[in-house]
């Protein structure tokens, strides 16, 4: 092991187990404080989901684009604390100033205060921000993961110029996708000639934005599994130059995500109670059933987040003696993530973790747990302690530098 390389403080698997337990404890404690209706704040699900989603996106900007600039030379844990506090300040600025007060000048559905003035539900502005973050979870990091930072790199740009260039390029692509995949949903709500309506109604069986959630979340999972437990496979087999390698990878990942989402939709009735579908159809018709199935596809994808992130970052891609970079290890970790995700899903819904641990009072009856479980909110909140520890604290105190 090279000098200065990080190594697990207590060896494996103990370091991974301690890390997992710590992140779970932090996530549960902070969830109780800010989200759980039994706690002091009770922001579940909105605006809690909006803030947690933006925290992750801003973290991508701070770490993946700017390389921790300007705090990269500050020792730990001071650096991690400063970057976490900066994250919260930037999150407030992006939501309350950039979206609500600047972009919201032209698009009322992005302005909390504009909707409030019009007497419209202000939650729509929070949903609009969450939808931007959903798109951005793929469109910002995709240029680092699939394109090798093309077109910004290779170049001689220092930080912060390089980071802001990546941020600008990513924002352009994000806003383009947002206009195509998200804005038409709000055109259904704010009727008139200014906004187009949901063009996917016939394709997805619903005009709701949850059609986008259903397959886009799987695209995010595929994207982030690539540098984590997949160790850049299978895209490493593509040998053409950029940007063609990135474009091919994007197309395959999006098509694959849509196919997986369709499989989830088709398979969900095997375990979701029939009463769930009956009550949804009786309430709002068959389109509501389709809306739920697309959303639940995204929720199923969310259960893969903690397994592949903890396996890569804190169990060091353990492959039980196999070559970590080989196809056998790739297959092992992929199947392992799937099994762990399925187990976590069972605990959440059938073990009713969402009710007794997270305080979701809509989950008392089994048939009500699936359409009202909001498991995606929990799964994204759960990964924040892990991501911030890896990004901002560089795994302190769980890993130490080899002398």
DAFENRA-V927344 format. One record per run of one state. SS is the DSSP state (H for helix, E for strand, C for the rest). FROM is the first residue (numbers start at 1). LEN is the number of residues. If there is no record, write none. Layout:
ss;from;len
SS;FROM;LEN
SS;FROM;LEN
//
This chain:
ss;from;len
C;1;5
E;6;3
C;9;5
H;14;21
C;35;13
H;48;18
C;66;12
H;78;29
C;107;1
H;108;3
C;111;1
H;112;7
C;119;4
H;123;17
C;140;2
H;142;4
C;146;15
H;161;21
C;182;1
H;183;7
C;190;11
H;201;4
C;205;5
H;210;18
C;228;7
H;235;3
C;238;6
H;244;25
C;269;5
H;274;11
C;285;1
H;286;17
C;303;1
H;304;10
C;314;13
H;327;23
C;350;3
H;353;4
C;357;4
H;361;3
C;364;2
H;366;7
C;373;2
H;375;17
C;392;7
E;399;3
C;402;2
//
